[in-house]
Amino acid sequence: MVNAVMSSEMSSPSGRRLEPGVVVTHPNRDKAVVQATRATVVLLLLISAGLVLVVTVSGWNVLESAVPIQIAYVVIYATLAFFAARWNRGVLPVAAVLAVLLGIFALVAGPGWFNRDKAGFASPDYLNAGLLGVLTLLIVPVQMLLVAFAMRGFSQGWNVELERRDPAAGTDAPGLAYT
């Protein structure tokens, strides 16, 4: 009995109770430009996570203390990509802020990989230091694109909901009067 009451109260995604015969629609999600923005944000988050993962795994033996932060970035970006794919608009500003921070870190760390490509430095395990420097600097434009598309998606109103009457419910639905 309690489950039935709770499920009827939680019938809409926002948790509010809807009248019978009312359908919630998200009009902005049907637009092609909004769907393209969402796909781009998800793709950029996954590319960013992949680049950070490649740099982390390839340079594991020479990285000093940034490994936990890099692993956290990979996990967080994958999680943000999952929620952005489910139309969660709240992750977009978080993704933009994290992208700015990662872009700064990558911009500062990139030249260090090129310096490590000289004699006297330990070399990374899987890729050479010069290639890791290029990949690290490649993170910067990806983060700039991520900021731009995340803010574009935030302004597109993914969260806008419209309530409308369900024509299949008919005119005898309680609480609904056609005026």
C-alpha positions as CSV (number, residue, x, y, z in Angstrom):
1,M,0.0,0.0,0.0
2,V,2.8,2.4,0.9
3,N,4.7,1.5,-2.3
4,A,1.6,2.3,-4.4
5,V,1.2,5.7,-2.7
6,M,4.9,6.5,-3.1
7,S,5.0,5.4,-6.8
8,S,2.0,7.6,-7.6
9,E,3.5,10.6,-6.0
10,M,6.8,10.1,-7.7
11,S,5.3,9.6,-11.2
12,S,7.1,12.4,-12.9
13,P,10.9,12.8,-13.2
14,S,11.0,15.9,-11.0
15,G,9.2,14.1,-8.2
16,R,6.0,16.2,-8.3
17,R,2.6,14.7,-8.6
18,L,0.9,15.0,-11.9
19,E,-2.8,15.0,-12.5
20,P,-4.2,12.1,-14.5
21,G,-4.2,12.8,-18.2
22,V,-1.3,15.2,-18.1
23,V,1.9,14.5,-20.1
24,V,5.2,16.2,-19.4
25,T,7.2,17.0,-22.5
26,H,10.7,18.5,-23.0
27,P,10.4,20.6,-26.2
28,N,14.0,21.7,-26.4
29,R,15.4,18.2,-26.4
30,D,13.7,17.4,-29.8
31,K,15.7,20.1,-31.7
32,A,18.6,18.8,-33.8
33,V,21.0,21.5,-32.6
34,V,20.4,20.6,-28.9
35,Q,20.9,16.9,-29.7
36,A,24.1,17.7,-31.5
37,T,25.3,19.8,-28.6
38,R,24.6,17.0,-26.2
39,A,26.4,14.5,-28.4
40,T,29.4,16.8,-28.7
41,V,29.6,17.4,-24.9
42,V,29.5,13.6,-24.3
43,L,32.1,13.0,-27.0
44,L,34.5,15.8,-25.7
45,L,34.1,14.4,-22.1
46,L,35.0,10.9,-23.3
47,I,37.9,12.2,-25.4
48,S,39.3,14.2,-22.5
49,A,39.0,11.1,-20.2
50,G,40.8,9.0,-22.8
51,L,43.6,11.5,-23.3
52,V,44.2,11.8,-19.5
53,L,44.1,8.0,-19.2
54,V,46.7,7.6,-22.0
55,V,49.0,10.2,-20.5
56,T,48.6,8.7,-17.0
57,V,49.1,5.0,-18.0
58,S,52.0,5.8,-20.4
59,G,53.8,8.1,-18.0
60,W,53.0,6.2,-14.8
61,N,56.6,5.4,-13.8
62,V,57.7,9.1,-14.1
63,L,54.7,10.9,-12.8
64,E,55.2,12.0,-9.2
65,S,52.1,12.9,-7.2
66,A,49.5,13.8,-9.8
67,V,48.3,10.2,-10.4
68,P,45.4,10.2,-8.0
69,I,44.2,13.5,-9.5
70,Q,44.4,12.2,-13.0
71,I,42.6,9.0,-12.2
72,A,39.9,11.1,-10.4
73,Y,39.6,13.2,-13.6
74,V,39.0,10.1,-15.7
75,V,36.4,8.8,-13.4
76,I,34.6,12.1,-13.0
77,Y,34.6,12.9,-16.7
78,A,33.2,9.4,-17.5
79,T,30.5,10.0,-14.9
80,L,29.7,13.5,-16.3
81,A,29.5,12.0,-19.8
82,F,27.0,9.4,-18.5
83,F,24.8,12.1,-16.9
84,A,25.1,14.5,-19.9
85,A,23.9,11.6,-22.1
86,R,20.8,11.3,-19.9
87,W,20.0,15.1,-20.4
88,N,21.2,16.2,-17.0
89,R,21.8,19.9,-17.4
90,G,23.3,20.3,-14.0
91,V,26.6,18.6,-15.0
92,L,27.4,21.2,-17.7
93,P,28.7,24.0,-15.5
94,V,30.7,21.4,-13.4
95,A,32.2,20.0,-16.6
96,A,33.1,23.5,-17.7
97,V,34.9,24.4,-14.4
98,L,36.8,21.1,-14.4
99,A,37.7,21.6,-18.0
100,V,39.2,25.0,-17.2
101,L,41.3,23.5,-14.4
102,L,42.4,20.6,-16.5
103,G,43.3,22.9,-19.4
104,I,45.5,25.0,-17.0
105,F,47.2,21.8,-15.7
106,A,47.8,20.5,-19.2
107,L,49.2,23.8,-20.4
108,V,51.7,23.9,-17.5
109,A,52.6,20.2,-17.7
110,G,53.1,19.9,-21.5
111,P,56.5,21.6,-21.7
112,G,57.7,19.3,-18.9
113,W,57.3,16.3,-21.1
114,F,59.4,17.9,-23.8
115,N,62.1,18.7,-21.2
116,R,62.0,15.0,-20.1
117,D,62.9,13.9,-23.7
118,K,66.5,14.8,-23.1
119,A,69.4,12.7,-21.7
120,G,69.6,12.2,-18.0
121,F,65.8,11.8,-17.4
122,A,63.9,8.6,-16.8
123,S,61.9,7.8,-19.9
124,P,58.2,6.8,-19.7
125,D,57.3,3.1,-20.0
126,Y,55.0,2.9,-23.1
127,L,55.3,6.2,-25.1
128,N,58.2,8.5,-25.5
129,A,58.1,11.8,-23.6
130,G,57.8,14.0,-26.7
131,L,54.6,12.2,-27.8
132,L,53.2,12.5,-24.2
133,G,54.0,16.2,-24.4
134,V,52.0,16.5,-27.6
135,L,49.1,14.5,-26.1
136,T,49.2,16.7,-23.0
137,L,49.1,19.9,-25.0
138,L,46.3,18.4,-27.1
139,I,44.2,18.3,-23.9
140,V,44.2,22.1,-23.9
141,P,42.1,22.7,-27.1
142,V,39.8,19.8,-26.2
143,Q,39.1,21.5,-22.9
144,M,38.4,24.8,-24.5
145,L,35.9,23.2,-26.8
146,L,34.4,21.4,-23.9
147,V,33.9,24.7,-22.0
148,A,32.3,26.3,-25.1
149,F,29.9,23.4,-25.8
150,A,29.0,22.9,-22.1
151,M,28.0,26.5,-21.8
152,R,26.1,26.3,-25.1
153,G,24.2,23.3,-23.8
154,F,23.5,25.1,-20.5
155,S,21.9,28.0,-22.3
156,Q,19.7,25.7,-24.5
157,G,17.3,24.8,-21.7
158,W,17.6,21.0,-21.5
159,N,15.5,21.1,-18.3
160,V,12.4,23.0,-19.7
161,E,9.3,21.0,-19.1
162,L,5.8,21.6,-20.6
163,E,2.7,20.0,-19.2
164,R,0.0,19.2,-21.7
165,R,-3.2,17.2,-21.8
166,D,-3.0,13.7,-23.1
167,P,-5.6,13.5,-26.0
168,A,-6.0,9.7,-25.2
169,A,-7.2,10.5,-21.7
170,G,-10.4,12.1,-23.1
171,T,-12.4,14.9,-21.7
172,D,-13.8,13.0,-18.7
173,A,-10.4,12.9,-16.9
174,P,-10.8,14.3,-13.4
175,G,-9.4,17.8,-12.9
176,L,-9.1,18.5,-16.6
177,A,-11.6,20.9,-18.2
178,Y,-11.2,22.1,-21.7
179,T,-11.7,25.9,-21.8
